[in-house]
Amino acid sequence: MSNISAYVILIIAVGLGTAANGFAKGAQGFTLFIPSVLTAITIVGCMYTLSLVMKSIPVGITYASFAGLCIIATTIVGIYKFNQMPDVYTIIGLLLIIAGVLIVNLLGKAN
């Protein structure tokens, strides 16, 4: 698999991970059946796609990228879906996460 394909699949994993986070909030501690099932399905799909990515991209870079992008995406979902507005310090932290993901992917050389 090419690196471009791996990064496309990584974005799919981020989407699934973000969806899982949103469904988990809606599951209310896994007390609601449908959101709980959706959480489980999206988590399994997320882990499967991450395993595909790790065939081409080192595990550390894969997971650092996944975690950072999931944090950003989940924050955006929280803003729009749950009306959870981040404060200035949270925004600064999120910008640092974005910088970290960019540094790891554009400048890092793990093999």
N, C-alpha and C positions, 0 to 999 in steps of 0.2 A: 504494500500500500504506500502511496506517495505521501509526503508530508502535508500536501494540500488536502488530500482526502482525509488524512488523520485530523487535521484542524477542523474540517467541516463536520466530521463525526464528533469532535470535541464540543463544537457549538451545539450539536444535537444533545449531547450529554448535559451540557449546561442548561438547555431548555427543559430537559426531563428533570434534572435536579431542582431547578427553580419551581417547576410545576409540583414536584413532590413536597417542597416546602410550603407552597400555598395550600395544597390539599391537606397537609398535616395540620396547619392552623385551622382549617375548616372542619377537620375531623374531631375537634374538641377533645383531645386526649384519647383518640380512638374510640369514642363513644358513639359516633355516627358511622353507620355501615358503609354507605357509598363513598364518602370522602376517605375513609380508612382503606378501602379496597383500591381506590385510585392512587392513594399514597403508596401502597405496596407495589402496584403495577409500575408506577413511574420510577420508583427507587430501583426496582429490578432492571428496568430498561436503561436507566442511567448507569448502573454498574456494568451492564453488558456493553454499552457503547464505550465506556471508559476502558474496559478490557481490550476492546478493539484498537483504541487509540494507543494503548501501551505497547502494542506490537511494533509501532513505528517511532514513538516519541518516548524518551526515558520517563520512568514512573514519577520521579520527582518533579520534572517539568510539567508532565500531564496533570498531576494532582495540584500543584501550585496554581497552574492556569485555571483548572476547573474550580478550585475553591475560591480563588479571587473573583472570577467572573460570576460564579453563583452568588457570592455575597453581594456584588453590585446588582445583579438581576433581581435577587430576592428583595433588596432594598427598594428597587423601583416598583416591584409588585406591591410591597408594603405601602408605598406612597399612594399608588393608584387604587388598589383594591381595599386596603384596610385603613386608609387615611392616616398613616403613621409618618409624620414629617420628621426627618432627621434634623438635629441641631447643627450648628456650625462646626463643632468638633467632630461629629460623625461624618460630615461632608469632607473635612480635611482628611480624616482617616480613610475614607473611601477613595479619595484622590491618590493617597499614598499606596493603597492596594492596587489601583490601576497602574501607577508608576511601577510597582513591583512586578506585576504581570508582564508589562512591556519590557522591563529590563531582563527578566528571566527568559522571555521568548526571543527577543531581538539581540541581546548581547551575551546571554549565557551559552556556555559550550559544554553541556553534560552529554556524555555518551554511554 
